[in-house]
Amino acid sequence: MKEITILGSTGSIGVNTLVVISQHPDKFNVKALTANTNIDVFLKQCIQYKPEYAVMVNEDCASKLEERLKKDAPEVSVLTGIDGLLTVAELDDVDYVMAAIVGAAGLLPTLGAAKKGKRILLANKEALVMSGKLFMDTVIENNAELIPIDSEHNAIFQCTSAANASSISNIMLTASGGPFLNTPLRELSSKTPKQAYKHPKWEMGRKISVDSATMMNKGLEVIEASWLFNVKNEAIKVLIHPQSIIHSLVEYKDGSVLAQLGNPDMRIPIAYGLAWPDRIETHVQRLDLLDIAHLEFKEAEAARFPCIQLAREALKQGGTSCAILNAANEVAVNEFLNKRIKFTDISIIIESVMSDITHNSTNTLDAILSDDAWARDKAEEIIRDKVL
Ligand SMILES: NC(=O)c1ccc[n+]([C@@H]2O[C@H](COP(=O)([O-])OP(=O)(O)OC[C@H]3O[C@@H](n4cnc5c(N)ncnc54)[C@H](OP(=O)(O)O)[C@@H]3O)[C@@H](O)[C@H]2O)c1
């Protein structure tokens, strides 16, 4: 029986993780759940799974949750704040930590789980994008296990499990192209948040859905892949594949190309991460190759998706540039979701913040956190002063 903490249990990945766990009650037990403000969903999860700990980061919400749990699940201990997240990520008797908080808020607890040598199921790509080498070193030094949950990286993990890293020539990350793949470029600036987060293939949280529309998601994934698989920027290709059936591919020196296929359903990589090196039933719809028959591939146009190049540039710069890129993107996406800027302003703001980098600190936690804060202030200043 493996004891599990789910960071971000009320989100799209968190909910799917609970679905998979529920199908295997003999193998997994929910030790702790966390959320930020979504009391209604979190309360139901606490009553159903009766975790030992429930963390609501927002203090007011934590007090309300505690009150509401008195009747149905008084045995659940309610914690709050970043201390609560760190406590449940680092518990001695937790085996696996699903890192499914969105954005930079997931960095410290995910690093905490790495320090304690847990198996980390990494959905929260922003944590790795921000901290890169620091994160990978922490995993190695503490014998933690790092299993990527992003479907692309999970696919590559599956395709490289028996490989020697030096035999890889290229990694090909596939991308659906998002909702605006075929939108005339002149119409992009008038796209609304609702249109941006209506993803054609995946049901995901709002931030990653907007990231998919700008394809910053793929940019973050290029950075993520370079750290996870120790592959250079130039050897990571991005390939648009609108059907989202091939989740990514690896080309080897001898010309062999290995790919992982499946219907687009996050329960597959989640189950893989939970069961690895075994496999468990997921009850997802099976892939029928006769049904899909034709698969398409095309290049990502630079003019439509400038965020990919911005991410590659940050990766090339190194230091804290990726943390700065990530922070500027988080601010810009949030402002777009709140209808304060246009869709096309997102990449302009990030580029503007990046062009103001006058320093390139080494990758310590202090430097990452301080440059993350600097980039957020800078992005807000650009929006406030409307220098767009
Ligand atoms: N969804 C997917 O299919 C998918 C696929 C690949 C990778 N990912 C990655 O997985 C992560 C989660 O994505 P998602 O789509 O599941 O996001 P989501 O649906 O927006 O869920 C985010 C989760 O994080 C919690 N959260 C938000 N802000 C927080 C804060 N400041 N402190 C602590 N917790 C906070 C939320 O709690 P509340 O509900 O209380 O706000 C929720 O539980 C992202 O990094 C994303 O890039 C997702």
The ligand as an SDF file (V2000), in Angstrom:
LIG
                    3D

 48 52  0  0  0  0  0  0  0  0999 V2000
   -4.6620   19.5910  -16.7150 N   0  0  0  0  0  0  0  0  0  0  0  0
   -3.8840   18.8700  -17.4560 C   0  0  0  0  0  0  0  0  0  0  0  0
   -4.3530   18.0420  -18.2600 O   0  0  0  0  0  0  0  0  0  0  0  0
   -2.3920   19.0060  -17.3660 C   0  0  0  0  0  0  0  0  0  0  0  0
   -1.5840   18.2910  -18.2410 C   0  0  0  0  0  0  0  0  0  0  0  0
   -0.2030   18.3880  -18.1070 C   0  0  0  0  0  0  0  0  0  0  0  0
    0.3550   19.1820  -17.1150 C   0  0  0  0  0  0  0  0  0  0  0  0
   -0.4500   19.8900  -16.2930 N   0  0  0  0  0  0  0  0  0  0  0  0
    0.1610   20.7400  -15.2610 C   0  0  0  0  0  0  0  0  0  0  0  0
   -0.3630   20.3560  -14.0040 O   0  0  0  0  0  0  0  0  0  0  0  0
   -0.4810   21.5000  -13.1440 C   0  0  0  0  0  0  0  0  0  0  0  0
   -1.9330   21.5990  -12.6920 C   0  0  0  0  0  0  0  0  0  0  0  0
   -2.7440   21.8340  -13.8260 O   0  0  0  0  0  0  0  0  0  0  0  0
   -4.3370   21.7540  -13.7300 P   0  0  0  0  0  0  0  0  0  0  0  0
   -4.8250   21.8550  -15.1120 O   0  0  0  0  0  0  0  0  0  0  0  0
   -4.7310   20.5580  -12.8960 O   0  0  0  0  0  0  0  0  0  0  0  0
   -4.6400   23.1060  -12.9280 O   0  0  0  0  0  0  0  0  0  0  0  0
   -5.9910   23.5380  -12.2130 P   0  0  0  0  0  0  0  0  0  0  0  0
   -7.1260   22.7220  -12.6940 O   0  0  0  0  0  0  0  0  0  0  0  0
   -6.0680   25.0190  -12.3440 O   0  0  0  0  0  0  0  0  0  0  0  0
   -5.7110   23.1570  -10.6810 O   0  0  0  0  0  0  0  0  0  0  0  0
   -4.7200   23.8090   -9.9520 C   0  0  0  0  0  0  0  0  0  0  0  0
   -4.6430   23.2820   -8.5360 C   0  0  0  0  0  0  0  0  0  0  0  0
   -3.6770   24.0800   -7.8230 O   0  0  0  0  0  0  0  0  0  0  0  0
   -4.3130   24.6920   -6.6790 C   0  0  0  0  0  0  0  0  0  0  0  0
   -3.7500   26.0300   -6.5030 N   0  0  0  0  0  0  0  0  0  0  0  0
   -3.9300   27.1100   -7.3140 C   0  0  0  0  0  0  0  0  0  0  0  0
   -3.2530   28.1700   -6.8350 N   0  0  0  0  0  0  0  0  0  0  0  0
   -2.6420   27.7560   -5.7070 C   0  0  0  0  0  0  0  0  0  0  0  0
   -1.8170   28.4000   -4.7410 C   0  0  0  0  0  0  0  0  0  0  0  0
   -1.4740   29.6940   -4.8320 N   0  0  0  0  0  0  0  0  0  0  0  0
   -1.3620   27.6570   -3.7000 N   0  0  0  0  0  0  0  0  0  0  0  0
   -1.6840   26.3550   -3.5870 C   0  0  0  0  0  0  0  0  0  0  0  0
   -2.4820   25.6890   -4.4470 N   0  0  0  0  0  0  0  0  0  0  0  0
   -2.9520   26.3850   -5.4930 C   0  0  0  0  0  0  0  0  0  0  0  0
   -5.7860   24.7490   -7.0290 C   0  0  0  0  0  0  0  0  0  0  0  0
   -6.5620   24.8790   -5.8560 O   0  0  0  0  0  0  0  0  0  0  0  0
   -8.0360   25.5960   -5.9320 P   0  0  0  0  0  0  0  0  0  0  0  0
   -8.8680   24.6790   -6.7740 O   0  0  0  0  0  0  0  0  0  0  0  0
   -8.4770   25.6700   -4.5330 O   0  0  0  0  0  0  0  0  0  0  0  0
   -7.8190   26.9270   -6.5920 O   0  0  0  0  0  0  0  0  0  0  0  0
   -5.9500   23.4010   -7.7440 C   0  0  0  0  0  0  0  0  0  0  0  0
   -6.0200   22.3730   -6.8000 O   0  0  0  0  0  0  0  0  0  0  0  0
   -0.0060   22.7030  -13.9820 C   0  0  0  0  0  0  0  0  0  0  0  0
    1.3250   22.9620  -13.6980 O   0  0  0  0  0  0  0  0  0  0  0  0
   -0.1480   22.2300  -15.4180 C   0  0  0  0  0  0  0  0  0  0  0  0
    0.7760   22.8490  -16.2890 O   0  0  0  0  0  0  0  0  0  0  0  0
   -1.8000   19.8160  -16.3840 C   0  0  0  0  0  0  0  0  0  0  0  0
  1  2  1  0
  2  3  2  0
  2  4  1  0
  4  5  1  0
  4 48  2  0
  5  6  2  0
  6  7  1  0
  7  8  2  0
  8  9  1  0
  8 48  1  0
  9 10  1  0
  9 46  1  0
 10 11  1  0
 11 12  1  0
 11 44  1  0
 12 13  1  0
 13 14  1  0
 14 15  2  0
 14 16  1  0
 14 17  1  0
 17 18  1  0
 18 19  2  0
 18 20  1  0
 18 21  1  0
 21 22  1  0
 22 23  1  0
 23 24  1  0
 23 42  1  0
 24 25  1  0
 25 26  1  0
 25 36  1  0
 26 27  1  0
 26 35  1  0
 27 28  2  0
 28 29  1  0
 29 30  1  0
 29 35  2  0
 30 31  1  0
 30 32  2  0
 32 33  1  0
 33 34  2  0
 34 35  1  0
 36 37  1  0
 36 42  1  0
 37 38  1  0
 38 39  2  0
 38 40  1  0
 38 41  1  0
 42 43  1  0
 44 45  1  0
 44 46  1  0
 46 47  1  0
M  CHG  2   8   1  16  -1
M  END
$$$$
